[in-house]
Amino acid sequence: MEEVFVESAPFTGSTTRRLVFDGFIDYLYEWERAEQQVGVRVLKRVWVGGSFTSGEVEVGDIDISPILDSDALAVVRGREGVGKVKALFEQRDKVRSTYHVEPFAILWKPFITLQLRNLGAEEYEYVATRGMMDDFWQRTRSSSVRQAMLEEDADAARGYLEVEL
């Protein structure tokens, strides 16, 4: 990821990509520390998208979808340090200002059927959210990022990167 989106020729003149990438690495280290404190691995993988995975030279942040083990989150509920875990995906503004990362979490839940009607509520929520974010990360925006999504932007126009941890 660093080689392609920070160090490669199109981005060598960027004044922001190194800072943003280093913030992402710090964010992942913070996840490691928080998980060690609660004694459970919660973060399964990360989808990386947005302008950081585009050809834009200057970027403000890295948009990600941390994929979190919902059963592990249930296990750590009430444990000392769980607030640090939750802050890493629930406090989007603070995470963005601290790490230059904007998280859009997906709560992972294993499922064993391809029939939507046979999914429980948590499994259905996972499948729906994962599908929505998969669709979202493949879009490009014709308007400002802070404005509502538009139907004309709904077709897939790019990919995103999945990082397994």
Buried (B, 14 or more C-beta within 10 A) or exposed (E): BEEEBBEEEEBEEBEBBEEBBBBBEBBBEBBEEBBEBBEBEBBBBBBBBBBBBEEBBEBBBBBBBBBBBBBBBEBBEEEEBBEBBBBBBEBEEEBBEBBBBBBBBBBBBEBEEEEEEEBEEBBBBBBEBBEEBBEBBBBEBEEEEEEEEEEEEEEEEEEBBEBEE
